[in-house]
Amino acid sequence: MRRALLWLYPYDFRAAFGAEMRAAGMCGAGQGLVRELVGLACGVAAEWFAKWTTDPVDRGRSLPDVRMMRPPGITRAEWFGRV
């Protein structure tokens, strides 16, 4: 269930912080679970609001899109299909 809840966050946020958030996990039951779910809802809303309302150039905390980054060991020519 935790992994499914992480999909609510924008991709760039999940790529940067997903592993850490999965490792932290969620509290056991009762009040701790309610607190975690409220925190999750607030965090998701804040990240999407920031992503939609600010230009990535102006956004001081913008995260790189790892899907667009060239992997290590791949030449520029290979990455852009000029081989």
Secondary structure per residue as TSV (DSSP state, phi and psi in degrees):
chain	resnum	aa	ss	phi	psi
A	1	M	-	360.0	-35.3
A	2	R	H	-60.5	-43.5
A	3	R	H	-63.6	-38.2
A	4	A	H	-64.3	-38.3
A	5	L	H	-68.7	-30.9
A	6	L	H	-66.6	-24.3
A	7	W	T	-67.7	-10.2
A	8	L	T	-72.3	-23.9
A	9	Y	S	-78.7	155.3
A	10	P	-	-61.0	153.8
A	11	Y	H	-57.2	-45.5
A	12	D	H	-62.5	-36.3
A	13	F	H	-68.2	-43.2
A	14	R	H	-62.8	-40.9
A	15	A	H	-63.4	-37.8
A	16	A	H	-81.3	-37.9
A	17	F	H	-121.4	-0.5
A	18	G	H	-59.1	-46.6
A	19	A	H	-62.5	-41.6
A	20	E	H	-65.1	-40.2
A	21	M	H	-69.1	-37.6
A	22	R	H	-65.8	-39.2
A	23	A	H	-66.8	-35.6
A	24	A	H	-69.0	-33.6
A	25	G	-	67.8	-168.3
A	26	M	-	-121.9	158.0
A	27	C	-	-65.9	166.2
A	28	G	-	-59.9	-85.2
A	29	A	S	-146.8	177.3
A	30	G	T	65.5	-128.8
A	31	Q	H	-62.3	-36.9
A	32	G	H	-63.4	-40.8
A	33	L	H	-66.7	-42.5
A	34	V	H	-62.0	-43.5
A	35	R	H	-61.1	-43.1
A	36	E	H	-64.2	-42.3
A	37	L	H	-66.4	-38.9
A	38	V	H	-65.5	-43.4
A	39	G	H	-62.3	-39.9
A	40	L	H	-62.2	-47.1
A	41	A	H	-61.4	-42.6
A	42	C	H	-66.4	-41.7
A	43	G	H	-65.2	-44.0
A	44	V	H	-61.4	-47.3
A	45	A	H	-61.2	-42.8
A	46	A	H	-64.9	-42.5
A	47	E	H	-66.3	-44.2
A	48	W	H	-66.6	-39.6
A	49	F	H	-60.9	-45.5
A	50	A	H	-63.1	-39.5
A	51	K	H	-67.7	-39.1
A	52	W	H	-79.8	-28.2
A	53	T	H	-101.1	-7.0
A	54	T	S	-122.5	146.9
A	55	D	-	-74.4	133.5
A	56	P	T	-55.0	-30.3
A	57	V	T	-67.8	-38.1
A	58	D	T	-85.2	-17.5
A	59	R	-	-75.7	108.0
A	60	G	T	-61.1	-27.7
A	61	R	T	-106.5	22.0
A	62	S	-	-64.9	141.5
A	63	L	-	-104.0	146.5
A	64	P	-	-67.2	148.9
A	65	D	-	-87.1	104.7
A	66	V	T	-65.8	-17.8
A	67	R	T	-71.5	-22.0
A	68	M	T	-96.8	-8.0
A	69	M	S	-81.7	140.2
A	70	R	-	-74.7	128.1
A	71	P	-	-65.2	151.7
A	72	P	T	-62.0	141.5
A	73	G	T	87.6	-5.9
A	74	I	-	-101.5	124.1
A	75	T	-	-71.4	161.0
A	76	R	H	-60.4	-40.9
A	77	A	H	-63.2	-43.1
A	78	E	H	-64.6	-42.7
A	79	W	H	-63.5	-38.5
A	80	F	T	-93.8	7.7
A	81	G	T	73.0	31.5
A	82	R	-	-104.1	26.6
A	83	V	-	-88.3	360.0
